[in-house]
Amino acid sequence: KNNYKQIGLEMWSVCRKALTKTGLQHVGPQPALPTSGPTEQLQEPSSTIDWTDNAQFGEHIWFETSGSGDFCYVGEQYCFAKSLQKSVARKKCAGCKISVHTMCMEQLEKINFRCKPSFREPGSRAIRESNVVRHHWVHRRRQTGKCRQCGKGFQQKFTFHSKEIVAISCSWCKQAYHNKVTCFMLQQIEECCSLGAHAAVIIPPTWIIRVRRTQTSLKSSKKKKRASVKSSKSSKKGVEDGRWKPFLVKPLPSQLMKPLLVFVNPKSGGNQGAKIIQSFMWYLNPRQVFDLTKGGPSEGLELYSKVPNLRILACGGDGTVGWILSVLDQLKLRPQPPVGILPLGTGNDLARTLNWGGGYTDEPITKILSHVEDGNIVQLDRWNLNVEPNPEARPEDMDEHQTDKLPIDVFNNYFSLGFDAHVTLGFHESREANPEKFNSRFRNKMFYAGTAFSDFLSGSSKDLAKHIKVVCDGTDLTAKVQEMKLQCLLFLNIPRYCAGTMPWGHPSEHQDFEPQRHDDGCIEVIGFTMTSLATLQVGGHGERLHQCKEVTLTTYKSIPMQVDGEPCKLAPSVIHINLRNQANMVQKAKRRISMPHLNDQQPVPEKLQIRVNRVSMAAYEALHYDKDQLKEASTPLGVITVPGDSDLETCRLLIERLHDNLDQDCDDVRRESLSSQSLSKKWCFLDCTTADRFYRIDRAQEHLNYVTEISQEELYILDPELVVKETVGTSPSMPDLPRPTSPGLPSAGCNNCDKNVKTDTRDAKAKYAELINCIKTEDLARLMELHQQAADILLQDAAGCTLLHHAVEAGSKEILKYLIDNDLVPTSHLDITERETGETALHKAASSCQRSICHCLVEAGASLVKTDLQGETPKQRAEKANDPELADYLENHQHYQTIQREDQETAV
């Protein structure tokens, strides 16, 4: 240990000399001794990007965090909050991911550790180096992945109060090295940074230049003399359209680069938006990520308007996308940058149309960036809505709540009037009056259902056809609308509507019309009765009326309408619908870039036999960052045989057919026991190969993914309604399902599956009792002998206790180590809980202050965040047992498990 510290000191001394030569002073904290206590009144750290004259070079972007105080970046020796770690607020920088106590902010300033620079100061470096991006090295006490130099993993210390720095990594390219002279070579400091895997979409800080205000001390005569010369210039440095701008963007065009602007609506998708902002700031330049609640998209689009090959990512609902497209119209950028979508809203119909899915779940941000970079550019029709008052309207047809104009004069998705707009308007008005009552999706849906039902009973839209006139491309459809007694009229631009339904119907059903497209300059006119509206969610469709390029809609009374989800009650009017323009959009491309075992110039196999495994939601949420553990916790469903080039839509049909066959081949008793284990309608595929963790694939994107891209011999699916049964005689990771012996077929003995159950259970209980007795008497030799005789180590007693529980209760460290070190207990078995208390083995060990057993369980991978039925973690159990040192040890590793999940995508 002393040698390691000596190496570290020598390394720091040599690095400091090298850093002085290169001008970089931000390798890591070497804090000066504090001269005074913490300042009582500290300036509140910024959580936004500063675009004013006061912007500081290398300024951190702070967000609230619940990270452990042991990871305060100023270091343990100089941390003011060392004795108050459990109560002092902490901040985490989104740009470099360091955590600091708020009361240690001043100390961080003293050691002069800056965040990765997001812009360039004029004249700060030599001209020849003005376009060079340097590494931004940061010390890490925890690091995933492997060292770039030696290829070995970053071993974490499992000793009490271990806070040693194990790695040095770059905030730009994410390269990481061991904190050793042999790994982190001095020449690495002087290298230029490549910006990592996403260099093509990152806007380098060297492109963004801060402009200093010019001196105003010139004499007025000189100003007048030079006025004509200055006015003749096309532009003035730092001034655009008469406004002073502290920053300019000077790009270096390259065919290989596709710089990206990210606009995030943090109000969309619950709290997803706020977290996504931080993730993008970590992977990109923080100055290419914009919070739409801080001024909208105009400033960002104006600033980067001259960047070639620019792409935009809109993170929000369809309304957010429409907002950005409208601002692009106003700015008249040529060419218009294409817009991709990260769906955070509720409906996301435009996102579904462009293959981005129905909502963001947990796909890694790195994958999102790759999809935006590789996506295809397509066109999207946009339609004008010109409203004029109807001169033939009568006063009795007016309404006191009506408006003279629509909330939006252009639509990208749809424009509708009648029943659906009336329900949306009722919801909108109620939410405006009482916003606190509409803070959950479930409540919102219930309100929608209630409003729709009451509107149906009142029949407020049943006479819609009598008060409108519809003319499409010169064809009057009014008589047809009245004949069908339509209660809702929909003008649809994209195939999707109302959270994924297809009101125009399946393409095979369009015998009398052209296939529906979002770029053909035509709009689909669809009518609904109450019956056809009700069948939309189960695959039904409306009445196909017309495909046209122009519409004239005349209303003779106040009618509810909505434009892309924005409702109003419009006064009697004449509405003209015509094509406005076409916007450039990024469509997510079908994946064909990572065929795992088919890239080596091998032909695609005609048939593939793939085993299908099912994962429960509980196992997924706990283990999806650990592939090996989640695979152990999965349960086999069967084997399917598919063509080698099958996409996931094809696999879905085969999997559902496989499960139906298994269910039919079981007898009545067996089928009854399977009822709670039936494959739910909400199951989805899991990608287990293209990222460092499992992640869900949206059902709307299944046609984009080939089975060979997300699986290697085994396919994993997530069933949110799966409940894994844990009983004596059954492995806890295996549900009570028949085991297939051949592709697609159940086991031959399925009909006799209940025979000999009593005998097997009696034998299992006898062996289990003998195993427990071995633990109580600490007879390791006899336990090993029983195991060799095929005694099931994974059984549980009636209280849900495993052998680990009994080993902890008996204090038998040797037996517990034997069970763990010989891989007799899978990782998923470590966190099984007792039924009465909800305790895991680690809870029991912490309560009885058994440090060595706690150490053994933690090192094996036992969960430190799992709570018992009282809501307590193992750390809290140790605190109750008055063992602060054990509690600190568990807290350190609890935080490590948490940041492993948060930062897993940063692995090298």
Solvent accessible surface area in square Angstrom, and as a share of the most:
residue,aa,sasa,rsa
1,K,169,0.72
2,N,123,0.63
3,N,120,0.62
4,Y,77,0.29
5,K,111,0.47
6,Q,93,0.41
7,I,81,0.41
8,G,28,0.27
9,L,116,0.58
10,E,92,0.41
11,M,13,0.06
12,W,41,0.14
13,S,55,0.35
14,V,68,0.39
15,C,2,0.01
16,R,72,0.26
17,K,132,0.56
18,A,14,0.11
19,L,0,0.00
20,T,95,0.55
21,K,172,0.73
22,T,39,0.23
23,G,53,0.51
24,L,13,0.07
25,Q,76,0.34
26,H,29,0.13
27,V,5,0.03
28,G,6,0.06
29,P,17,0.11
30,Q,98,0.44
31,P,21,0.13
32,A,60,0.47
33,L,125,0.62
34,P,51,0.32
35,T,124,0.72
36,S,73,0.47
37,G,51,0.49
38,P,51,0.32
39,T,60,0.35
40,E,174,0.78
41,Q,165,0.73
42,L,61,0.31
43,Q,169,0.75
44,E,128,0.57
45,P,27,0.17
46,S,37,0.24
47,S,53,0.34
48,T,59,0.34
49,I,32,0.16
50,D,39,0.20
51,W,62,0.22
52,T,73,0.42
53,D,58,0.30
54,N,121,0.62
55,A,4,0.03
56,Q,98,0.43
57,F,78,0.32
58,G,3,0.03
59,E,59,0.26
60,H,11,0.05
61,I,9,0.04
62,W,17,0.06
63,F,36,0.15
64,E,121,0.54
65,T,36,0.21
66,S,101,0.65
67,G,6,0.06
68,S,7,0.05
69,G,4,0.04
70,D,17,0.09
71,F,26,0.11
72,C,4,0.03
73,Y,9,0.03
74,V,0,0.00
75,G,13,0.12
76,E,71,0.32
77,Q,143,0.64
78,Y,39,0.15
79,C,14,0.08
80,F,47,0.20
81,A,0,0.00
82,K,108,0.46
83,S,102,0.66
84,L,89,0.44
85,Q,32,0.14
86,K,124,0.52
87,S,94,0.60
88,V,21,0.12
89,A,57,0.45
90,R,35,0.13
91,K,16,0.07
92,K,29,0.12
93,C,0,0.00
94,A,6,0.04
95,G,0,0.00
96,C,0,0.00
97,K,43,0.18
98,I,3,0.02
99,S,15,0.10
100,V,0,0.00
101,H,0,0.00
102,T,38,0.22
103,M,47,0.21
104,C,0,0.00
105,M,21,0.09
106,E,58,0.26
107,Q,1,0.00
108,L,5,0.02
109,E,94,0.42
110,K,85,0.36
111,I,21,0.11
112,N,71,0.36
113,F,6,0.02
114,R,70,0.26
115,C,2,0.01
116,K,4,0.01
117,P,25,0.15
118,S,14,0.09
119,F,4,0.01
120,R,44,0.16
121,E,28,0.13
122,P,55,0.35
123,G,77,0.74
124,S,63,0.40
125,R,88,0.32
126,A,54,0.42
127,I,162,0.82
128,R,199,0.72
129,E,39,0.18
130,S,16,0.10
131,N,79,0.40
132,V,34,0.20
133,V,16,0.09
134,R,47,0.17
135,H,3,0.01
136,H,1,0.00
137,W,2,0.01
138,V,0,0.00
139,H,19,0.09
140,R,27,0.10
141,R,33,0.12
142,R,27,0.10
143,Q,18,0.08
144,T,22,0.13
145,G,28,0.27
146,K,124,0.53
147,C,2,0.01
148,R,141,0.51
149,Q,89,0.40
150,C,58,0.35
151,G,42,0.40
152,K,140,0.59
153,G,25,0.24
154,F,14,0.06
155,Q,141,0.63
156,Q,21,0.09
157,K,88,0.37
158,F,55,0.23
159,T,85,0.49
160,F,59,0.25
161,H,85,0.38
162,S,20,0.13
163,K,31,0.13
164,E,54,0.24
165,I,36,0.18
166,V,15,0.08
167,A,0,0.00
168,I,0,0.00
169,S,5,0.03
170,C,0,0.00
171,S,0,0.00
172,W,4,0.01
173,C,13,0.08
174,K,28,0.12
175,Q,26,0.12
176,A,0,0.00
177,Y,3,0.01
178,H,18,0.08
179,N,27,0.14
180,K,89,0.38
181,V,68,0.39
182,T,103,0.60
183,C,8,0.05
184,F,2,0.01
185,M,63,0.28
186,L,65,0.32
187,Q,102,0.45
188,Q,22,0.10
189,I,0,0.00
190,E,89,0.40
191,E,77,0.35
192,C,78,0.47
193,C,13,0.08
194,S,72,0.47
195,L,15,0.07
196,G,24,0.23
197,A,103,0.80
198,H,20,0.09
199,A,32,0.25
200,A,21,0.17
201,V,1,0.00
202,I,1,0.01
203,I,0,0.00
204,P,13,0.08
205,P,8,0.05
206,T,7,0.04
207,W,10,0.03
208,I,0,0.00
209,I,15,0.08
210,R,10,0.04
211,V,9,0.05
212,R,137,0.50
213,R,145,0.53
214,T,95,0.55
215,Q,151,0.67
216,T,113,0.66
217,S,97,0.62
218,L,73,0.37
219,K,142,0.60
220,S,76,0.49
221,S,69,0.44
222,K,95,0.40
223,K,94,0.40
224,K,159,0.67
225,K,158,0.67
226,R,118,0.43
227,A,53,0.41
228,S,79,0.51
229,V,88,0.51
230,K,95,0.40
231,S,90,0.58
232,S,91,0.59
233,K,125,0.53
234,S,122,0.79
235,S,81,0.53
236,K,104,0.44
237,K,123,0.52
238,G,1,0.01
239,V,45,0.26
240,E,65,0.29
241,D,122,0.63
242,G,73,0.70
243,R,109,0.40
244,W,59,0.21
245,K,21,0.09
246,P,24,0.15
247,F,3,0.01
248,L,39,0.19
249,V,21,0.12
250,K,110,0.47
251,P,29,0.18
252,L,89,0.45
253,P,104,0.66
254,S,42,0.27
255,Q,168,0.75
256,L,153,0.76
257,M,33,0.15
258,K,60,0.26
259,P,1,0.01
260,L,0,0.00
261,L,0,0.00
262,V,0,0.00
263,F,0,0.00
264,V,0,0.00
265,N,30,0.15
266,P,28,0.18
267,K,166,0.71
268,S,15,0.10
269,G,17,0.16
270,G,63,0.60
271,N,96,0.49
272,Q,54,0.24
273,G,0,0.00
274,A,34,0.27
275,K,125,0.53
276,I,8,0.04
277,I,10,0.05
278,Q,51,0.23
279,S,35,0.23
280,F,0,0.00
281,M,10,0.04
282,W,9,0.03
283,Y,14,0.05
284,L,0,0.00
285,N,0,0.00
286,P,2,0.01
287,R,9,0.03
288,Q,0,0.00
289,V,5,0.03
290,F,25,0.10
291,D,35,0.18
292,L,5,0.02
293,T,60,0.35
294,K,125,0.53
295,G,64,0.62
296,G,9,0.08
297,P,2,0.01
298,S,40,0.26
299,E,98,0.44
300,G,1,0.01
301,L,0,0.00
302,E,37,0.17
303,L,30,0.15
304,Y,0,0.00
305,S,39,0.25
306,K,164,0.69
307,V,9,0.05
308,P,48,0.30
309,N,74,0.38
310,L,12,0.06
311,R,20,0.07
312,I,0,0.00
313,L,0,0.00
314,A,0,0.00
315,C,0,0.00
316,G,0,0.00
317,G,11,0.11
318,D,28,0.14
319,G,54,0.52
320,T,7,0.04
321,V,0,0.00
322,G,16,0.15
323,W,109,0.38
324,I,0,0.00
325,L,0,0.00
326,S,32,0.20
327,V,9,0.05
328,L,0,0.00
329,D,25,0.13
330,Q,135,0.60
331,L,50,0.25
332,K,150,0.64
333,L,23,0.11
334,R,189,0.69
335,P,122,0.77
336,Q,22,0.10
337,P,10,0.06
338,P,11,0.07
339,V,0,0.00
340,G,0,0.00
341,I,1,0.00
342,L,3,0.01
343,P,3,0.02
344,L,2,0.01
345,G,15,0.14
346,T,102,0.59
347,G,22,0.21
348,N,4,0.02
349,D,9,0.05
350,L,1,0.00
351,A,0,0.00
352,R,51,0.19
353,T,18,0.11
354,L,0,0.00
355,N,19,0.10
356,W,9,0.03
357,G,0,0.00
358,G,15,0.14
359,G,21,0.21
360,Y,37,0.14
361,T,57,0.33
362,D,20,0.10
363,E,19,0.09
364,P,3,0.02
365,I,6,0.03
366,T,34,0.20
367,K,36,0.15
368,I,5,0.02
369,L,0,0.00
370,S,32,0.21
371,H,16,0.07
372,V,1,0.00
373,E,40,0.18
374,D,72,0.37
375,G,6,0.06
376,N,77,0.40
377,I,85,0.43
378,V,26,0.15
379,Q,65,0.29
380,L,0,0.00
381,D,0,0.00
382,R,1,0.00
383,W,0,0.00
384,N,29,0.15
385,L,5,0.02
386,N,73,0.37
387,V,42,0.24
388,E,88,0.40
389,P,115,0.72
390,N,12,0.06
391,P,123,0.77
392,E,125,0.56
393,A,21,0.17
394,R,138,0.50
395,P,112,0.71
396,E,119,0.53
397,D,26,0.13
398,M,87,0.39
399,D,43,0.22
400,E,157,0.70
401,H,137,0.61
402,Q,50,0.22
403,T,46,0.27
404,D,111,0.58
405,K,151,0.64
406,L,14,0.07
407,P,64,0.40
408,I,55,0.28
409,D,88,0.45
410,V,9,0.05
411,F,0,0.00
412,N,6,0.03
413,N,5,0.03
414,Y,23,0.09
415,F,0,0.00
416,S,0,0.00
417,L,0,0.00
418,G,2,0.02
419,F,17,0.07
420,D,18,0.09
421,A,0,0.00
422,H,59,0.26
423,V,9,0.05
424,T,19,0.11
425,L,20,0.10
426,G,21,0.21
427,F,12,0.05
428,H,52,0.23
429,E,92,0.41
430,S,33,0.22
431,R,97,0.35
432,E,118,0.53
433,A,75,0.58
434,N,56,0.29
435,P,83,0.52
436,E,108,0.48
437,K,122,0.52
438,F,25,0.11
439,N,109,0.56
440,S,44,0.28
441,R,133,0.49
442,F,144,0.60
443,R,133,0.48
444,N,31,0.16
445,K,140,0.59
446,M,114,0.51
447,F,66,0.28
448,Y,79,0.30
449,A,60,0.46
450,G,43,0.42
451,T,23,0.13
452,A,30,0.23
453,F,124,0.52
454,S,62,0.40
455,D,6,0.03
456,F,105,0.44
457,L,118,0.59
458,S,78,0.51
459,G,15,0.15
460,S,64,0.41
461,S,11,0.07
462,K,126,0.53
463,D,57,0.30
464,L,10,0.05
465,A,7,0.05
466,K,146,0.62
467,H,50,0.22
468,I,5,0.03
469,K,80,0.34
470,V,1,0.00
471,V,36,0.21
472,C,0,0.00
473,D,75,0.39
474,G,71,0.68
475,T,64,0.37
476,D,80,0.41
477,L,12,0.06
478,T,22,0.13
479,A,76,0.59
480,K,79,0.33
481,V,1,0.01
482,Q,81,0.36
483,E,139,0.62
484,M,65,0.29
485,K,152,0.64
486,L,0,0.00
487,Q,25,0.11
488,C,0,0.00
489,L,1,0.00
490,L,0,0.00
491,F,0,0.00
492,L,0,0.00
493,N,0,0.00
494,I,0,0.00
495,P,27,0.17
496,R,69,0.25
497,Y,10,0.04
498,C,61,0.37
499,A,52,0.40
500,G,14,0.13
501,T,13,0.07
502,M,62,0.28
503,P,0,0.00
504,W,1,0.00
505,G,5,0.05
506,H,108,0.48
507,P,78,0.49
508,S,82,0.53
509,E,66,0.30
510,H,15,0.07
511,Q,150,0.67
512,D,127,0.66
513,F,57,0.24
514,E,123,0.55
515,P,84,0.53
516,Q,27,0.12
517,R,129,0.47
518,H,23,0.10
519,D,37,0.19
520,D,48,0.25
521,G,10,0.10
522,C,28,0.17
523,I,0,0.00
524,E,0,0.00
525,V,0,0.00
526,I,0,0.00
527,G,0,0.00
528,F,0,0.00
529,T,40,0.23
530,M,40,0.18
531,T,101,0.59
532,S,16,0.11
533,L,28,0.14
534,A,78,0.61
535,T,50,0.29
536,L,7,0.03
537,Q,119,0.53
538,V,125,0.72
539,G,71,0.68
540,G,20,0.19
541,H,65,0.29
542,G,2,0.02
543,E,73,0.33
544,R,52,0.19
545,L,8,0.04
546,H,41,0.18
547,Q,31,0.14
548,C,1,0.01
549,K,111,0.47
550,E,105,0.47
551,V,3,0.02
552,T,45,0.26
553,L,0,0.00
554,T,17,0.10
555,T,0,0.00
556,Y,68,0.26
557,K,69,0.29
558,S,7,0.04
559,I,6,0.03
560,P,15,0.09
561,M,0,0.00
562,Q,8,0.03
563,V,0,0.00
564,D,33,0.17
565,G,33,0.32
566,E,77,0.34
567,P,14,0.09
568,C,15,0.09
569,K,52,0.22
570,L,0,0.00
571,A,9,0.07
572,P,6,0.04
573,S,3,0.02
574,V,26,0.15
575,I,0,0.00
576,H,65,0.29
577,I,1,0.01
578,N,53,0.27
579,L,74,0.37
580,R,94,0.34
581,N,52,0.27
582,Q,78,0.35
583,A,1,0.01
584,N,35,0.18
585,M,0,0.00
586,V,0,0.00
587,Q,39,0.17
588,K,9,0.04
589,A,28,0.21
590,K,86,0.37
591,R,16,0.06
592,R,108,0.39
593,I,122,0.62
594,S,38,0.24
595,M,12,0.05
596,P,49,0.31
597,H,81,0.36
598,L,18,0.09
599,N,91,0.47
600,D,106,0.55
601,Q,181,0.81
602,Q,97,0.43
603,P,119,0.75
604,V,64,0.37
605,P,43,0.27
606,E,152,0.68
607,K,133,0.56
608,L,29,0.15
609,Q,116,0.52
610,I,7,0.04
611,R,90,0.33
612,V,0,0.00
613,N,9,0.05
614,R,0,0.00
615,V,0,0.00
616,S,9,0.06
617,M,47,0.21
618,A,77,0.60
619,A,18,0.14
620,Y,3,0.01
621,E,106,0.48
622,A,49,0.38
623,L,23,0.11
624,H,25,0.11
625,Y,50,0.19
626,D,52,0.27
627,K,50,0.21
628,D,102,0.53
629,Q,29,0.13
630,L,0,0.00
631,K,81,0.35
632,E,78,0.35
633,A,12,0.09
634,S,10,0.06
635,T,0,0.00
636,P,24,0.15
637,L,1,0.01
638,G,0,0.00
639,V,18,0.10
640,I,8,0.04
641,T,58,0.34
642,V,0,0.00
643,P,53,0.33
644,G,2,0.02
645,D,79,0.41
646,S,7,0.04
647,D,27,0.14
648,L,0,0.00
649,E,87,0.39
650,T,53,0.31
651,C,0,0.00
652,R,12,0.04
653,L,110,0.55
654,L,39,0.20
655,I,0,0.00
656,E,62,0.28
657,R,138,0.50
658,L,6,0.03
659,H,19,0.08
660,D,75,0.39
661,N,57,0.29
662,L,7,0.03
663,D,41,0.21
664,Q,128,0.57
665,D,66,0.34
666,C,3,0.02
667,D,48,0.25
668,D,107,0.55
669,V,96,0.55
670,R,29,0.10
671,R,91,0.33
672,E,135,0.60
673,S,37,0.24
674,L,9,0.05
675,S,77,0.49
676,S,69,0.45
677,Q,1,0.01
678,S,48,0.31
679,L,24,0.12
680,S,12,0.08
681,K,184,0.78
682,K,144,0.61
683,W,5,0.02
684,C,22,0.13
685,F,0,0.00
686,L,0,0.00
687,D,0,0.00
688,C,9,0.05
689,T,37,0.22
690,T,32,0.19
691,A,20,0.16
692,D,72,0.38
693,R,9,0.03
694,F,0,0.00
695,Y,4,0.01
696,R,63,0.23
697,I,8,0.04
698,D,35,0.18
699,R,135,0.49
700,A,24,0.19
701,Q,12,0.05
702,E,2,0.01
703,H,58,0.26
704,L,6,0.03
705,N,6,0.03
706,Y,30,0.11
707,V,0,0.00
708,T,3,0.01
709,E,0,0.00
710,I,0,0.00
711,S,2,0.01
712,Q,110,0.49
713,E,142,0.63
714,E,63,0.28
715,L,0,0.00
716,Y,6,0.02
717,I,0,0.00
718,L,2,0.01
719,D,0,0.00
720,P,45,0.28
721,E,95,0.42
722,L,11,0.06
723,V,99,0.57
724,V,38,0.22
725,K,66,0.28
726,E,56,0.25
727,T,69,0.40
728,V,37,0.21
729,G,50,0.48
730,T,37,0.21
731,S,30,0.20
732,P,10,0.06
733,S,18,0.12
734,M,36,0.16
735,P,7,0.04
736,D,49,0.25
737,L,16,0.08
738,P,8,0.05
739,R,124,0.45
740,P,16,0.10
741,T,103,0.60
742,S,40,0.26
743,P,59,0.37
744,G,19,0.18
745,L,104,0.52
746,P,20,0.13
747,S,28,0.18
748,A,106,0.82
749,G,43,0.41
750,C,7,0.04
751,N,98,0.50
752,N,76,0.39
753,C,41,0.24
754,D,76,0.39
755,K,129,0.55
756,N,108,0.55
757,V,72,0.41
758,K,162,0.69
759,T,65,0.38
760,D,88,0.45
761,T,45,0.26
762,R,152,0.56
763,D,74,0.38
764,A,17,0.13
765,K,120,0.51
766,A,65,0.50
767,K,84,0.36
768,Y,10,0.04
769,A,61,0.47
770,E,63,0.28
771,L,0,0.00
772,I,25,0.13
773,N,83,0.43
774,C,3,0.02
775,I,0,0.00
776,K,136,0.58
777,T,87,0.50
778,E,101,0.45
779,D,58,0.30
780,L,53,0.26
781,A,74,0.58
782,R,69,0.25
783,L,0,0.00
784,M,71,0.32
785,E,79,0.36
786,L,7,0.03
787,H,59,0.26
788,Q,146,0.65
789,Q,100,0.45
790,A,86,0.67
791,A,6,0.04
792,D,59,0.31
793,I,10,0.05
794,L,33,0.17
795,L,4,0.02
796,Q,4,0.02
797,D,31,0.16
798,A,99,0.77
799,A,49,0.38
800,G,1,0.01
801,C,13,0.08
802,T,1,0.01
803,L,2,0.01
804,L,2,0.01
805,H,3,0.01
806,H,27,0.12
807,A,0,0.00
808,V,1,0.01
809,E,126,0.57
810,A,40,0.31
811,G,36,0.35
812,S,1,0.01
813,K,82,0.35
814,E,112,0.50
815,I,1,0.01
816,L,0,0.00
817,K,71,0.30
818,Y,35,0.13
819,L,0,0.00
820,I,23,0.12
821,D,89,0.46
822,N,79,0.40
823,D,124,0.64
824,L,34,0.17
825,V,15,0.08
826,P,35,0.22
827,T,27,0.16
828,S,28,0.18
829,H,3,0.01
830,L,7,0.03
831,D,30,0.15
832,I,12,0.06
833,T,43,0.25
834,E,19,0.09
835,R,128,0.47
836,E,149,0.67
837,T,50,0.29
838,G,6,0.05
839,E,19,0.08
840,T,1,0.01
841,A,1,0.00
842,L,1,0.00
843,H,1,0.00
844,K,39,0.17
845,A,0,0.00
846,A,0,0.00
847,S,44,0.28
848,S,62,0.40
849,C,49,0.29
850,Q,38,0.17
851,R,91,0.33
852,S,51,0.33
853,I,3,0.02
854,C,0,0.00
855,H,59,0.26
856,C,14,0.09
857,L,0,0.00
858,V,10,0.06
859,E,93,0.42
860,A,32,0.25
861,G,25,0.24
862,A,1,0.01
863,S,16,0.10
864,L,1,0.01
865,V,47,0.27
866,K,76,0.32
867,T,64,0.37
868,D,8,0.04
869,L,125,0.62
870,Q,134,0.60
871,G,45,0.43
872,E,22,0.10
873,T,15,0.09
874,P,0,0.00
875,K,31,0.13
876,Q,71,0.31
877,R,30,0.11
878,A,0,0.00
879,E,66,0.30
880,K,134,0.57
881,A,32,0.25
882,N,131,0.67
883,D,15,0.08
884,P,96,0.60
885,E,65,0.29
886,L,0,0.00
887,A,2,0.02
888,D,36,0.19
889,Y,1,0.00
890,L,0,0.00
891,E,30,0.13
892,N,3,0.02
893,H,4,0.02
894,Q,44,0.20
895,H,22,0.10
896,Y,25,0.09
897,Q,30,0.13
898,T,48,0.28
899,I,25,0.13
900,Q,60,0.27
901,R,71,0.26
902,E,102,0.46
903,D,28,0.14
904,Q,30,0.13
905,E,40,0.18
906,T,14,0.08
907,A,24,0.19
908,V,76,0.44
